[in-house]
Amino acid sequence: MTHLPVSVIGGYLGAGKTTLVNHLLRQANGLRLAVLVNEFGELAIDEDLIEAEEDGLISIAGGCICCSFGNDLIGALQRLTQMTPPPEHILVESSGVAIPGAIVSTMLLSEAFRSDGVIVVVDAETVQQSARDDYIGDTITRQLSDAEIVVANKMDLLPAASRDQLMDWLADAAPNAIVLPATRGQVDPAALLGAVPNPGSGSEASHSDRLFEGMVLAPDLGCDTDWLAEQIATGGFGVIRAKGHLRNQSGAMTRIHTVGKRWEVTHATEDHDVGLVCLGYRDALDKSAIMRLVEQSA
């Protein structure tokens, strides 16, 4: 089975993630790249790269594409595999406050994909100050601890005397990463794509957000989705969050969303793949009991 490589590009707001993505699209050299982003409004693709925009898809010169995944990353990834020709490499640009390891954990719930590495972009001039900030510091440090490649962007704005100190600080903050200095996101694609020898699964490190494990529920028949959602949220099965689409007992598509002990089931359109992703902390997710719930809800 061919596993499509996926690189997750993280980093705080303003670090230069989109600048890096535009650079990679310009330097694709025939490689069919696909870029996934939560919303198009967050991804400012350079206008001269765009050939067409329609049906939630932006066609880029050279056979590359961009599309949004909203809250359905797995669904968007699966749709990419059905394209003709399919992409050869996928870039997922995460939101500025996302923890990239959690994205990798979710993506690897599908056997069709493999991680090609977590790339975290930082603003070389401000990252150390941001990491000490009471409000955003934890997000910055958690993103860096997930990194397998750090792009220290905007190095031209940093005084020459401070550059070695920054590189030493990043080596401590991102101990599992290669650190690449850059200006305006100019990094050789060969240093980013296919450059991590043994990419992680997004769940080995010490922070709790990277101690997730998950499972996908995809029953062949409809089920009592309201009852199932309530049980998943309140039944003590170790599910922190569940999100996806299942058919109810009438055969209608529903959207299920649980967070902690709260749950919501709403009507959904038919253009969704059946599947409910359940995430919980490693060793606390009772997968056997959850599967029995599915059987009981039929």
N, C-alpha and C positions, 0 to 999 in steps of 0.2 A: 504494500500500500504506500502510495506517495504521500508524504507529509509536507504540506505547504509551509514554507518558513514565514514566521511573523515576527517583526521587530516592534517592540513597544517603545514609543518616544514620549518620555515624561519630562517634567520640569515645571517650575513655578511660573505664574503669569509674567509675561514679559521677558522670559529668559532667551527666547529666540527659537522656539520649536518650529514655528511655521517657516521662518527663514531657512532653517535647516532642511525642512521638507521640500521647499521650492528648489533649493540647491540640488537635492538628490534627484528630483524630477528632471532638472536640467542636465544632470550628469548620468542619466540612466543608461545611455549608450546601448539601446536596444533591449534592455531588461524591462519586462512588462511589470511595472510597479502598480500596486493598488494602495491608495491612501484612505483609511477610514478615520472619520472624525465624528464627534457627537453631533454637531450641527455645522452646516456650511458656514454660518455666520462667524464661527470661530476659526475658520481656515481660509485665509486670504491668499488664494492661489494667484500667482502673477498672471495678469490678463493675457500676455503674449503667449502663454503656454496653453491656454484653453482653446480647444477646437469646437466644442459644442457643450450645451447644458440642456438636459431634459430628463424627466422622470427620476429626479433624485440622483442623477449621475452626471459627473463632469468628465468629459473626454479630454485627455491631455495629449499634446503632440508626442509622437513616438510610441503610441500604444498604451500609455499609462492612463489610469482612471482615478477619480476620487468619488467617494460617496459617504453619506452620513449613516450612522447606526443608531442614533437616538439612545434608547435604553435596551436595544436588542443586538448586542455585539455578536453573539453566537449566530443569530439569524443572518446578520449581514455577512459574516464570514462564510457561512454555508452558501449564500447566494453567489458569492464571488467564485466559488468552485464550480458553479454551473454555467459560468460565462464561457463563450467561445470566441477566441481562445481564452483560457483562464489566466489570471496573473501568475507571475513566477515568484513574486515576493510581495508580502503585505506589510505596510507600515500602519500601525495604530497610533495616532496622535491623541494622547490622553488629555483630559482637562487639566488646568493648572494646579488643581488641588487634589488630583487623583493620586493614589499610591500604585505605582506601576506593577508591583508584585501581585496585587490583587487582580489586576487585569490579566496577567499571565496565567494565574490560577484558574480564572474563569475560562479563558481561551483554551486551555489544555483539557477542559472537560470534553472536548471533541477530539477524537483520534485523528481527524483529518489534518490537524495542524501541529506544528512543532515550534517551540520558541527559538528565535534566532538571536535573542539577547535583549536586555533592557538598556536603552540609551536614555540618559538623563542629561538635559541641557541646563546649564546654570549661567547666570549673569556673573561674570568674573568680578565685576566691580562691586556688586552688592551682596553676593551670596553669604559671606561670613556674617555680615550685619543681619541679614534676614534670618539666618539660622539661630541668632540669639534673641529674635523677636518673640515676645510672650504669646502673640496670637498666631503667627505663621511658622515659628521656628520648628515645631514638631513635624509639620508637613515637609519642610525642607529637608530635615535630617532623615526622615523616613524614606523620602524619595531617593536620597543619596545612598542610603544603606541597601536599597534594592538594586542599585545601578551595577551593570556589568561593563558599560562604557560611559564615561562622563565627558561631555563636550563642554569645556570651559569657554563659553562664548564671550564676545566683546572684550577679548584680551587687550585690544588696542586702547581701551579706555582705562586700563589699569597701569599705574606708574611702573616702570621697569623694575624699580627696587622692590616692588611688592609681589612680583610674579612668582618668584621661587617660594616665598612664604605661602602663597595661595596653593601652589601645587603640593606643598607638604601638608597643608590643612586638608585638601581634598583627598589625599592619600589616606588620612586618618578617617575622614568622614565617609568615604566610599572604599572600604578596605578590599572589596572584591572586584574593583573596577580598574580598567585602563583609563587614564586621564589624557584627553586630547585637547590642547589649546586651539582656539579658533577665533577668527574674526569674521563677522557677518555670516556665520554658519558654514564657512568654507572648509569642509572636511572631505577628504578623498572617500568616495563611497566604499572602496575596498577596505577601508579601515573601520567601517561600520556594519556592512552587510556581509554576513558569513565570517565575521572576524572573531566571534566568541567561540572558543574550542568546545566548551561544555556548558551551554546555557542552562540556567536553573529552572525549576518548576514554579518559581514565585512563592514558595512556601517553606523554604528551609531556614530562613534567618529568624532572629529572636523576636522581632516586633510582632504583636498579636495579629496585625492585619495581614501578615505573611504566614500565619499559622492556619490558614483556611484549608479545608478540604471540601469537596463538593460531590454532588451526584445530580444526574438528570433524570427526571421522571417523564416518560413518554408512553403512557398506556395506549394500547391499540383501540380501546373502546372509550366511550364517554364515561364520566364519573360525576359524582356529586361534588362539584368544585367548591361550593360554599362550605360544605362540611369538611372537605379535605384541607382547604385553606385555614379554617379555624383550628383544626387539629394540629396542623404543622406549626401554627403560631403559638398555641397555648398548651400543647400536649407534652412539653418537656423532652423533645427529641433532639435538642441541640442545634436547631436551625436558627441561625442569626438572621438570614435573609433568604427569601425565595422570590423568584420572579420568572414569569414566562406565560405560556399560553396552553390551555388544555380545553378539550371539548366537554361540555356538560352532558347530563343524561339525555337531553333532547337533541344532542348533536351540534349545538351552537358553540362557536368559538368564544372562549372567555379569556380575559387577562387576569392573572393572579399576581398579587404583590403582597408579601408579608415582610414586616420589619419588627423584630422582637416579638412582642405579643399582639401586635396590631396586624390586621389583615384586610384586604380589599379584593373583591371579585367584581369585574365589570365586563360588559359586552365588548367584544373585539371583532374586527373585520376578519375576513377569511384569508387575507394575504399574510398569514403567519404560520411558521412551522410549529407543530405540536412539540412541546417540551417545557418542563418546569425545572429551572436550575435552583437547587437548594445548597446553600453554603453554610458551613458551621466551622467551629474550631476543631482542629485535628484532635482525634481521640474522644471528642464529645458528640460527634454526629452519629446518631443511631440509625444507620442505613437500613438495617434489617427491619426495624420497627416502622420506618417510613414506607418501605416497600409493602409492608402488610397493610398500612393505611390505604394505599392505592387499591389494593385488592378489596378492602372493605368498602371503599367508596364507589365501586362499580355498580 
